Amino acid sequence: MNRIQRNVIASAAYLIAIILFAFFFGHPLWSWATWNESRGTFDFGFVKITTRPPFPSDAKSILVGLILPIVLAASGRIVSSGRE
């Protein structure tokens, strides 16, 4: 495999890793972090009902949004630094 082919494979792995991170972890984290308490809470005096989205800590978010992108980026780095 020559250098150009290795760079294409590494770039594809990086791109897929960025997309997976953005869709499965980045977007839910952003919506959790930018939640506005004054607009997203119903306060009845004795009880508060909140509409805050959950923190992205479920198995799908962690595996597909964090671990798989790290593995893809590392494998892309390994492929791009391979021997001729």
PDB file as gemmi writes it, atoms N, CA and C in Angstrom:
CRYST1    1.000    1.000    1.000  90.00  90.00  90.00 P 1                      
ATOM      1  N   MET A   1       0.848  -1.162   0.000  1.00  0.00           N  
ATOM      2  CA  MET A   1       0.000   0.000   0.000  1.00  0.00           C  
ATOM      3  C   MET A   1       0.903   1.238   0.000  1.00  0.00           C  
ATOM      4  N   ASN A   2       0.637   2.162  -0.907  1.00  0.00           N  
ATOM      5  CA  ASN A   2       1.486   3.340  -0.968  1.00  0.00           C  
ATOM      6  C   ASN A   2       0.982   4.444  -0.040  1.00  0.00           C  
ATOM      7  N   ARG A   3       1.726   5.536   0.016  1.00  0.00           N  
ATOM      8  CA  ARG A   3       1.450   6.622   0.955  1.00  0.00           C  
ATOM      9  C   ARG A   3       0.090   7.267   0.713  1.00  0.00           C  
ATOM     10  N   ILE A   4      -0.284   7.460  -0.546  1.00  0.00           N  
ATOM     11  CA  ILE A   4      -1.565   8.115  -0.870  1.00  0.00           C  
ATOM     12  C   ILE A   4      -2.738   7.252  -0.403  1.00  0.00           C  
ATOM     13  N   GLN A   5      -2.660   5.957  -0.610  1.00  0.00           N  
ATOM     14  CA  GLN A   5      -3.727   5.056  -0.156  1.00  0.00           C  
ATOM     15  C   GLN A   5      -3.827   5.056   1.363  1.00  0.00           C  
ATOM     16  N   ARG A   6      -2.697   5.052   2.037  1.00  0.00           N  
ATOM     17  CA  ARG A   6      -2.720   5.090   3.511  1.00  0.00           C  
ATOM     18  C   ARG A   6      -3.319   6.393   4.012  1.00  0.00           C  
ATOM     19  N   ASN A   7      -3.008   7.507   3.354  1.00  0.00           N  
ATOM     20  CA  ASN A   7      -3.571   8.789   3.783  1.00  0.00           C  
ATOM     21  C   ASN A   7      -5.077   8.852   3.555  1.00  0.00           C  
ATOM     22  N   VAL A   8      -5.555   8.252   2.479  1.00  0.00           N  
ATOM     23  CA  VAL A   8      -7.002   8.224   2.221  1.00  0.00           C  
ATOM     24  C   VAL A   8      -7.714   7.400   3.288  1.00  0.00           C  
ATOM     25  N   ILE A   9      -7.162   6.259   3.635  1.00  0.00           N  
ATOM     26  CA  ILE A   9      -7.772   5.414   4.670  1.00  0.00           C  
ATOM     27  C   ILE A   9      -7.747   6.116   6.023  1.00  0.00           C  
ATOM     28  N   ALA A  10      -6.639   6.767   6.343  1.00  0.00           N  
ATOM     29  CA  ALA A  10      -6.549   7.481   7.617  1.00  0.00           C  
ATOM     30  C   ALA A  10      -7.528   8.647   7.656  1.00  0.00           C  
ATOM     31  N   SER A  11      -7.664   9.389   6.561  1.00  0.00           N  
ATOM     32  CA  SER A  11      -8.610  10.510   6.512  1.00  0.00           C  
ATOM     33  C   SER A  11     -10.051  10.027   6.658  1.00  0.00           C  
ATOM     34  N   ALA A  12     -10.376   8.914   6.026  1.00  0.00           N  
ATOM     35  CA  ALA A  12     -11.724   8.350   6.154  1.00  0.00           C  
ATOM     36  C   ALA A  12     -11.997   7.924   7.587  1.00  0.00           C  
ATOM     37  N   ALA A  13     -11.008   7.322   8.243  1.00  0.00           N  
ATOM     38  CA  ALA A  13     -11.184   6.911   9.645  1.00  0.00           C  
ATOM     39  C   ALA A  13     -11.382   8.127  10.540  1.00  0.00           C  
ATOM     40  N   TYR A  14     -10.617   9.197  10.314  1.00  0.00           N  
ATOM     41  CA  TYR A  14     -10.781  10.426  11.106  1.00  0.00           C  
ATOM     42  C   TYR A  14     -12.153  11.041  10.885  1.00  0.00           C  
ATOM     43  N   LEU A  15     -12.595  11.078   9.633  1.00  0.00           N  
ATOM     44  CA  LEU A  15     -13.896  11.664   9.314  1.00  0.00           C  
ATOM     45  C   LEU A  15     -15.041  10.876   9.957  1.00  0.00           C  
ATOM     46  N   ILE A  16     -14.982   9.563   9.859  1.00  0.00           N  
ATOM     47  CA  ILE A  16     -16.014   8.729  10.487  1.00  0.00           C  
ATOM     48  C   ILE A  16     -15.987   8.906  12.003  1.00  0.00           C  
ATOM     49  N   ALA A  17     -14.802   9.020  12.593  1.00  0.00           N  
ATOM     50  CA  ALA A  17     -14.691   9.223  14.035  1.00  0.00           C  
ATOM     51  C   ALA A  17     -15.313  10.550  14.456  1.00  0.00           C  
ATOM     52  N   ILE A  18     -15.084  11.603  13.687  1.00  0.00           N  
ATOM     53  CA  ILE A  18     -15.662  12.914  14.009  1.00  0.00           C  
ATOM     54  C   ILE A  18     -17.184  12.877  13.899  1.00  0.00           C  
ATOM     55  N   ILE A  19     -17.703  12.231  12.860  1.00  0.00           N  
ATOM     56  CA  ILE A  19     -19.153  12.150  12.670  1.00  0.00           C  
ATOM     57  C   ILE A  19     -19.801  11.354  13.798  1.00  0.00           C  
ATOM     58  N   LEU A  20     -19.214  10.205  14.157  1.00  0.00           N  
ATOM     59  CA  LEU A  20     -19.777   9.399  15.250  1.00  0.00           C  
ATOM     60  C   LEU A  20     -19.753  10.162  16.563  1.00  0.00           C  
ATOM     61  N   PHE A  21     -18.645  10.855  16.847  1.00  0.00           N  
ATOM     62  CA  PHE A  21     -18.567  11.635  18.078  1.00  0.00           C  
ATOM     63  C   PHE A  21     -19.627  12.726  18.096  1.00  0.00           C  
ATOM     64  N   ALA A  22     -19.780  13.440  16.989  1.00  0.00           N  
ATOM     65  CA  ALA A  22     -20.733  14.551  16.942  1.00  0.00           C  
ATOM     66  C   ALA A  22     -22.173  14.076  17.128  1.00  0.00           C  
ATOM     67  N   PHE A  23     -22.554  13.000  16.446  1.00  0.00           N  
ATOM     68  CA  PHE A  23     -23.947  12.559  16.513  1.00  0.00           C  
ATOM     69  C   PHE A  23     -24.294  11.829  17.808  1.00  0.00           C  
ATOM     70  N   PHE A  24     -23.393  10.991  18.299  1.00  0.00           N  
ATOM     71  CA  PHE A  24     -23.749  10.142  19.433  1.00  0.00           C  
ATOM     72  C   PHE A  24     -23.310  10.690  20.785  1.00  0.00           C  
ATOM     73  N   PHE A  25     -22.365  11.634  20.832  1.00  0.00           N  
ATOM     74  CA  PHE A  25     -21.953  12.171  22.127  1.00  0.00           C  
ATOM     75  C   PHE A  25     -21.946  13.695  22.151  1.00  0.00           C  
ATOM     76  N   GLY A  26     -21.424  14.323  21.124  1.00  0.00           N  
ATOM     77  CA  GLY A  26     -21.286  15.775  21.112  1.00  0.00           C  
ATOM     78  C   GLY A  26     -22.612  16.517  21.168  1.00  0.00           C  
ATOM     79  N   HIS A  27     -23.555  16.127  20.328  1.00  0.00           N  
ATOM     80  CA  HIS A  27     -24.856  16.806  20.314  1.00  0.00           C  
ATOM     81  C   HIS A  27     -25.627  16.620  21.627  1.00  0.00           C  
ATOM     82  N   PRO A  28     -25.756  15.393  22.166  1.00  0.00           N  
ATOM     83  CA  PRO A  28     -26.438  15.266  23.456  1.00  0.00           C  
ATOM     84  C   PRO A  28     -25.722  16.008  24.582  1.00  0.00           C  
ATOM     85  N   LEU A  29     -24.397  16.027  24.556  1.00  0.00           N  
ATOM     86  CA  LEU A  29     -23.655  16.769  25.574  1.00  0.00           C  
ATOM     87  C   LEU A  29     -23.910  18.262  25.447  1.00  0.00           C  
ATOM     88  N   TRP A  30     -23.950  18.768  24.226  1.00  0.00           N  
ATOM     89  CA  TRP A  30     -24.203  20.193  24.014  1.00  0.00           C  
ATOM     90  C   TRP A  30     -25.607  20.578  24.479  1.00  0.00           C  
ATOM     91  N   SER A  31     -26.604  19.763  24.170  1.00  0.00           N  
ATOM     92  CA  SER A  31     -27.964  20.088  24.604  1.00  0.00           C  
ATOM     93  C   SER A  31     -28.094  19.985  26.116  1.00  0.00           C  
ATOM     94  N   TRP A  32     -27.354  19.085  26.746  1.00  0.00           N  
ATOM     95  CA  TRP A  32     -27.369  19.000  28.205  1.00  0.00           C  
ATOM     96  C   TRP A  32     -26.679  20.217  28.819  1.00  0.00           C  
ATOM     97  N   ALA A  33     -25.558  20.632  28.238  1.00  0.00           N  
ATOM     98  CA  ALA A  33     -24.767  21.725  28.812  1.00  0.00           C  
ATOM     99  C   ALA A  33     -25.412  23.093  28.600  1.00  0.00           C  
ATOM    100  N   THR A  34     -26.153  23.277  27.520  1.00  0.00           N  
ATOM    101  CA  THR A  34     -26.732  24.589  27.225  1.00  0.00           C  
ATOM    102  C   THR A  34     -28.192  24.697  27.631  1.00  0.00           C  
ATOM    103  N   TRP A  35     -28.668  23.787  28.431  1.00  0.00           N  
ATOM    104  CA  TRP A  35     -30.056  23.812  28.890  1.00  0.00           C  
ATOM    105  C   TRP A  35     -30.272  25.029  29.773  1.00  0.00           C  
ATOM    106  N   ASN A  36     -31.376  25.716  29.585  1.00  0.00           N  
ATOM    107  CA  ASN A  36     -31.690  26.936  30.333  1.00  0.00           C  
ATOM    108  C   ASN A  36     -32.712  26.607  31.420  1.00  0.00           C  
ATOM    109  N   GLU A  37     -32.313  26.784  32.670  1.00  0.00           N  
ATOM    110  CA  GLU A  37     -33.181  26.413  33.791  1.00  0.00           C  
ATOM    111  C   GLU A  37     -34.446  27.263  33.849  1.00  0.00           C  
ATOM    112  N   SER A  38     -34.348  28.534  33.512  1.00  0.00           N  
ATOM    113  CA  SER A  38     -35.527  29.396  33.625  1.00  0.00           C  
ATOM    114  C   SER A  38     -36.605  29.044  32.596  1.00  0.00           C  
ATOM    115  N   ARG A  39     -36.214  28.530  31.447  1.00  0.00           N  
ATOM    116  CA  ARG A  39     -37.212  28.167  30.441  1.00  0.00           C  
ATOM    117  C   ARG A  39     -37.595  26.702  30.486  1.00  0.00           C  
ATOM    118  N   GLY A  40     -36.801  25.860  31.153  1.00  0.00           N  
ATOM    119  CA  GLY A  40     -37.040  24.428  31.099  1.00  0.00           C  
ATOM    120  C   GLY A  40     -37.484  23.821  32.408  1.00  0.00           C  
ATOM    121  N   THR A  41     -38.020  24.607  33.332  1.00  0.00           N  
ATOM    122  CA  THR A  41     -38.457  24.072  34.617  1.00  0.00           C  
ATOM    123  C   THR A  41     -39.849  24.595  34.939  1.00  0.00           C  
ATOM    124  N   PHE A  42     -40.713  23.694  35.336  1.00  0.00           N  
ATOM    125  CA  PHE A  42     -42.033  24.076  35.826  1.00  0.00           C  
ATOM    126  C   PHE A  42     -41.973  24.050  37.349  1.00  0.00           C  
ATOM    127  N   ASP A  43     -42.134  25.193  37.980  1.00  0.00           N  
ATOM    128  CA  ASP A  43     -42.032  25.296  39.431  1.00  0.00           C  
ATOM    129  C   ASP A  43     -43.425  25.512  40.007  1.00  0.00           C  
ATOM    130  N   PHE A  44     -43.896  24.502  40.758  1.00  0.00           N  
ATOM    131  CA  PHE A  44     -45.213  24.593  41.378  1.00  0.00           C  
ATOM    132  C   PHE A  44     -45.124  24.954  42.852  1.00  0.00           C  
ATOM    133  N   GLY A  45     -43.969  25.382  43.317  1.00  0.00           N  
ATOM    134  CA  GLY A  45     -43.794  25.751  44.709  1.00  0.00           C  
ATOM    135  C   GLY A  45     -43.323  24.587  45.551  1.00  0.00           C  
ATOM    136  N   PHE A  46     -44.050  23.501  45.553  1.00  0.00           N  
ATOM    137  CA  PHE A  46     -43.670  22.339  46.363  1.00  0.00           C  
ATOM    138  C   PHE A  46     -42.945  21.275  45.551  1.00  0.00           C  
ATOM    139  N   VAL A  47     -43.004  21.352  44.230  1.00  0.00           N  
ATOM    140  CA  VAL A  47     -42.319  20.386  43.378  1.00  0.00           C  
ATOM    141  C   VAL A  47     -41.846  21.097  42.104  1.00  0.00           C  
ATOM    142  N   LYS A  48     -40.666  20.715  41.638  1.00  0.00           N  
ATOM    143  CA  LYS A  48     -40.139  21.246  40.386  1.00  0.00           C  
ATOM    144  C   LYS A  48     -40.089  20.113  39.359  1.00  0.00           C  
ATOM    145  N   ILE A  49     -40.635  20.376  38.194  1.00  0.00           N  
ATOM    146  CA  ILE A  49     -40.575  19.415  37.094  1.00  0.00           C  
ATOM    147  C   ILE A  49     -39.633  19.993  36.054  1.00  0.00           C  
ATOM    148  N   THR A  50     -38.589  19.250  35.754  1.00  0.00           N  
ATOM    149  CA  THR A  50     -37.579  19.748  34.839  1.00  0.00           C  
ATOM    150  C   THR A  50     -37.626  19.020  33.502  1.00  0.00           C  
ATOM    151  N   THR A  51     -37.244  19.725  32.456  1.00  0.00           N  
ATOM    152  CA  THR A  51     -37.192  19.145  31.121  1.00  0.00           C  
ATOM    153  C   THR A  51     -35.747  19.020  30.633  1.00  0.00           C  
ATOM    154  N   ARG A  52     -34.798  19.025  31.561  1.00  0.00           N  
ATOM    155  CA  ARG A  52     -33.394  18.936  31.177  1.00  0.00           C  
ATOM    156  C   ARG A  52     -33.127  17.581  30.523  1.00  0.00           C  
ATOM    157  N   PRO A  53     -32.452  17.589  29.367  1.00  0.00           N  
ATOM    158  CA  PRO A  53     -32.131  16.308  28.728  1.00  0.00           C  
ATOM    159  C   PRO A  53     -31.116  15.542  29.563  1.00  0.00           C  
ATOM    160  N   PRO A  54     -31.131  14.234  29.481  1.00  0.00           N  
ATOM    161  CA  PRO A  54     -30.196  13.449  30.290  1.00  0.00           C  
ATOM    162  C   PRO A  54     -28.761  13.607  29.785  1.00  0.00           C  
ATOM    163  N   PHE A  55     -27.820  13.462  30.719  1.00  0.00           N  
ATOM    164  CA  PHE A  55     -26.411  13.478  30.332  1.00  0.00           C  
ATOM    165  C   PHE A  55     -26.133  12.244  29.479  1.00  0.00           C  
ATOM    166  N   PRO A  56     -25.362  12.370  28.405  1.00  0.00           N  
ATOM    167  CA  PRO A  56     -25.138  11.219  27.518  1.00  0.00           C  
ATOM    168  C   PRO A  56     -24.226  10.170  28.148  1.00  0.00           C  
ATOM    169  N   SER A  57     -24.781   9.383  29.056  1.00  0.00           N  
ATOM    170  CA  SER A  57     -23.978   8.367  29.738  1.00  0.00           C  
ATOM    171  C   SER A  57     -24.500   6.957  29.507  1.00  0.00           C  
ATOM    172  N   ASP A  58     -25.405   6.785  28.541  1.00  0.00           N  
ATOM    173  CA  ASP A  58     -25.889   5.437  28.252  1.00  0.00           C  
ATOM    174  C   ASP A  58     -24.845   4.681  27.426  1.00  0.00           C  
ATOM    175  N   ALA A  59     -25.046   3.399  27.271  1.00  0.00           N  
ATOM    176  CA  ALA A  59     -24.050   2.547  26.618  1.00  0.00           C  
ATOM    177  C   ALA A  59     -23.810   2.945  25.168  1.00  0.00           C  
ATOM    178  N   LYS A  60     -24.858   3.299  24.444  1.00  0.00           N  
ATOM    179  CA  LYS A  60     -24.700   3.670  23.040  1.00  0.00           C  
ATOM    180  C   LYS A  60     -23.862   4.942  22.898  1.00  0.00           C  
ATOM    181  N   SER A  61     -24.119   5.927  23.737  1.00  0.00           N  
ATOM    182  CA  SER A  61     -23.359   7.176  23.665  1.00  0.00           C  
ATOM    183  C   SER A  61     -21.896   6.963  23.992  1.00  0.00           C  
ATOM    184  N   ILE A  62     -21.620   6.140  24.978  1.00  0.00           N  
ATOM    185  CA  ILE A  62     -20.240   5.915  25.384  1.00  0.00           C  
ATOM    186  C   ILE A  62     -19.501   5.050  24.369  1.00  0.00           C  
ATOM    187  N   LEU A  63     -20.110   3.940  23.956  1.00  0.00           N  
ATOM    188  CA  LEU A  63     -19.425   3.032  23.030  1.00  0.00           C  
ATOM    189  C   LEU A  63     -19.279   3.634  21.635  1.00  0.00           C  
ATOM    190  N   VAL A  64     -20.386   4.086  21.061  1.00  0.00           N  
ATOM    191  CA  VAL A  64     -20.356   4.572  19.687  1.00  0.00           C  
ATOM    192  C   VAL A  64     -19.885   6.017  19.609  1.00  0.00           C  
ATOM    193  N   GLY A  65     -20.099   6.798  20.665  1.00  0.00           N  
ATOM    194  CA  GLY A  65     -19.736   8.210  20.629  1.00  0.00           C  
ATOM    195  C   GLY A  65     -18.368   8.529  21.160  1.00  0.00           C  
ATOM    196  N   LEU A  66     -17.796   7.681  22.005  1.00  0.00           N  
ATOM    197  CA  LEU A  66     -16.473   7.957  22.566  1.00  0.00           C  
ATOM    198  C   LEU A  66     -15.442   6.889  22.227  1.00  0.00           C  
ATOM    199  N   ILE A  67     -15.743   5.627  22.527  1.00  0.00           N  
ATOM    200  CA  ILE A  67     -14.734   4.576  22.389  1.00  0.00           C  
ATOM    201  C   ILE A  67     -14.461   4.249  20.921  1.00  0.00           C  
ATOM    202  N   LEU A  68     -15.502   4.073  20.122  1.00  0.00           N  
ATOM    203  CA  LEU A  68     -15.305   3.755  18.708  1.00  0.00           C  
ATOM    204  C   LEU A  68     -14.567   4.866  17.953  1.00  0.00           C  
ATOM    205  N   PRO A  69     -14.874   6.152  18.163  1.00  0.00           N  
ATOM    206  CA  PRO A  69     -14.068   7.185  17.501  1.00  0.00           C  
ATOM    207  C   PRO A  69     -12.595   7.176  17.920  1.00  0.00           C  
ATOM    208  N   ILE A  70     -12.318   6.875  19.168  1.00  0.00           N  
ATOM    209  CA  ILE A  70     -10.919   6.797  19.602  1.00  0.00           C  
ATOM    210  C   ILE A  70     -10.215   5.642  18.899  1.00  0.00           C  
ATOM    211  N   VAL A  71     -10.891   4.496  18.806  1.00  0.00           N  
ATOM    212  CA  VAL A  71     -10.306   3.338  18.120  1.00  0.00           C  
ATOM    213  C   VAL A  71     -10.100   3.635  16.633  1.00  0.00           C  
ATOM    214  N   LEU A  72     -11.077   4.293  16.001  1.00  0.00           N  
ATOM    215  CA  LEU A  72     -10.941   4.631  14.587  1.00  0.00           C  
ATOM    216  C   LEU A  72      -9.802   5.618  14.348  1.00  0.00           C  
ATOM    217  N   ALA A  73      -9.700   6.635  15.196  1.00  0.00           N  
ATOM    218  CA  ALA A  73      -8.621   7.612  15.033  1.00  0.00           C  
ATOM    219  C   ALA A  73      -7.260   6.962  15.259  1.00  0.00           C  
ATOM    220  N   ALA A  74      -7.162   6.087  16.238  1.00  0.00           N  
ATOM    221  CA  ALA A  74      -5.890   5.400  16.488  1.00  0.00           C  
ATOM    222  C   ALA A  74      -5.535   4.475  15.329  1.00  0.00           C  
ATOM    223  N   SER A  75      -6.508   3.751  14.806  1.00  0.00           N  
ATOM    224  CA  SER A  75      -6.211   2.864  13.676  1.00  0.00           C  
ATOM    225  C   SER A  75      -5.855   3.670  12.427  1.00  0.00           C  
ATOM    226  N   GLY A  76      -6.501   4.804  12.230  1.00  0.00           N  
ATOM    227  CA  GLY A  76      -6.131   5.672  11.117  1.00  0.00           C  
ATOM    228  C   GLY A  76      -4.721   6.199  11.257  1.00  0.00           C  
ATOM    229  N   ARG A  77      -4.335   6.528  12.476  1.00  0.00           N  
ATOM    230  CA  ARG A  77      -2.967   6.990  12.723  1.00  0.00           C  
ATOM    231  C   ARG A  77      -1.953   5.874  12.472  1.00  0.00           C  
ATOM    232  N   ILE A  78      -2.283   4.669  12.888  1.00  0.00           N  
ATOM    233  CA  ILE A  78      -1.387   3.527  12.657  1.00  0.00           C  
ATOM    234  C   ILE A  78      -1.247   3.232  11.164  1.00  0.00           C  
ATOM    235  N   VAL A  79      -2.367   3.278  10.426  1.00  0.00           N  
ATOM    236  CA  VAL A  79      -2.309   3.011   8.990  1.00  0.00           C  
ATOM    237  C   VAL A  79      -1.513   4.101   8.274  1.00  0.00           C  
ATOM    238  N   SER A  80      -1.696   5.353   8.672  1.00  0.00           N  
ATOM    239  CA  SER A  80      -1.002   6.436   7.980  1.00  0.00           C  
ATOM    240  C   SER A  80       0.495   6.450   8.243  1.00  0.00           C  
ATOM    241  N   SER A  81       0.939   5.868   9.330  1.00  0.00           N  
ATOM    242  CA  SER A  81       2.367   5.855   9.624  1.00  0.00           C  
ATOM    243  C   SER A  81       3.023   4.529   9.257  1.00  0.00           C  
ATOM    244  N   GLY A  82       2.365   3.728   8.444  1.00  0.00           N  
ATOM    245  CA  GLY A  82       2.884   2.418   8.060  1.00  0.00           C  
ATOM    246  C   GLY A  82       4.102   2.499   7.150  1.00  0.00           C  
ATOM    247  N   ARG A  83       4.756   1.345   6.997  1.00  0.00           N  
ATOM    248  CA  ARG A  83       5.950   1.264   6.143  1.00  0.00           C  
ATOM    249  C   ARG A  83       5.563   1.171   4.678  1.00  0.00           C  
ATOM    250  N   GLU A  84       6.482   1.548   3.813  1.00  0.00           N  
ATOM    251  CA  GLU A  84       6.280   1.440   2.364  1.00  0.00           C  
ATOM    252  C   GLU A  84       6.605   0.046   1.919  1.00  0.00           C  
TER     253      GLU A  84                                                      
END                                                                             
